[in-house]
Amino acid sequence: MTDDIHDDASLASSSILHAVFGEALPKIEVFHGKLKEEGEPRGLIGPRDVNILWERHLLNSAALAPFIRKATDRARFKSVADLGSGGGFPGLVLAAMLPDHAFTLIEPMERRVEWLGECVEAMGLENVQIVRARAEEAIAALGRARAAASRGGHNGKRRSAGTAPATVPVSDEVRAAIRHPFTVVTCRAVAPMTKLAGWTLPLVGRGGELIALKGRSAQAEIDKARKVIAQYGGTRPRVELAPVADGLEPTHVAIVDKR
Ligand SMILES: C[S@@+](CC[C@H](N)C(=O)[O-])C[C@H]1O[C@@H](n2cnc3c(N)ncnc32)[C@H](O)[C@@H]1O
C-alpha cells in the first residue's frame, strides 16, 4: 500500500467513502469541511491531521458502526453515549451513520461542547443530544435517577455496580439529560482501560456493551484492567480487529459486555 491512499485528496476521489458512509456521506462531508477549515485553529485536531482527516478520524470512527449495530440489534432502546467526544470522534460520525440510534455526546470542555453543537446543526443531525459533563457527573446523574426510581422498592439503599456515590455534584441540566443507562457506550482516546472501565461501565445498561476504539495496546490494556472491569460489572473483555476500508489498515476495538 502506498502512502498516497491515506491522504484526503486520494480518498475523496476513490470509491471508499461512498462504500463506507453510504447515505450518510453528505453529512460527513459537511463535518469534514468544517474540520478542515476550523479544526486546527480551534485546537480540535493537530496540524498534521489536516490532510488526513478521512483516514485518521472519519473512517477510523466509522469502523465502530457495525459493532454498534450488532450490540443494539435486539435491544429495546438503541441508545449510545460517546464519552469524551472532543471534536466529535467517534460520536458525530456514528450519529450520522446510524440515524435510528439516539446519541448522547458527553464532553466536559465548554469550547468543545460549543463546537459539537455547531457541527450537529451544520450536519442536520436530529438524533444527538450534547451534555457538558465529566464521566463522574454523568454516572452520578444516573445513580440519582436510579435511586429515585427504586425508592420504596429497595428503601433507596440499593446501588448498581460502580454507581458513583451521592457526593458528586450534578447540575439540573446533566440530571435531565442522563436518566437511563445506555445500550452502548463508545469512546476513543479518553483514558487507559484501567480508568475507562470505571468511567464507562456504570453508564452501560445490563446486557449492553462498552465499545472503545483503541490502538495496538488494546489487549495489554484489557489484561491490566481485568479486575477493575469485573468490579464495575464488566464481563468478557476482548479485542476485535475492525476493518476500516479496502486497502486501509484495520483498527483495534476493545469490547466489554455489561452483566
Ligand atoms: C484526547 S481527547 C479525545 C477526543 C475524541 N474522543 C477523539 O478521539 O478525538 C479526550 C477527551 O476526553 C475528555 N475528557 C477528559 N476527562 C474526561 C472525563 N472525566 N469525562 C469525560 N470526558 C473527559 C476531554 O475533554 C477530551 O475532549
The ligand as an ORCA input file, in Angstrom:
! r2SCAN-3c Opt
* xyz 0 1
  C      -7.742     13.187     23.647
  S      -9.368     13.793     23.654
  C     -10.184     12.657     22.563
  C     -11.369     13.280     21.905
  C     -12.088     12.375     20.905
  N     -12.735     11.254     21.551
  C     -11.144     11.899     19.839
  O     -10.878     10.697     19.740
  O     -10.656     12.732     19.060
  C     -10.026     13.313     25.235
  C     -11.362     13.936     25.546
  O     -11.842     13.390     26.771
  C     -12.418     14.439     27.520
  N     -12.359     14.069     28.951
  C     -11.317     14.190     29.797
  N     -11.665     13.787     31.030
  C     -12.958     13.390     30.959
  C     -13.895     12.902     31.926
  N     -13.568     12.713     33.200
  N     -15.138     12.620     31.488
  C     -15.485     12.797     30.188
  N     -14.642     13.266     29.249
  C     -13.399     13.564     29.632
  C     -11.571     15.657     27.182
  O     -12.238     16.879     27.437
  C     -11.294     15.429     25.706
  O     -12.252     16.055     24.872
*
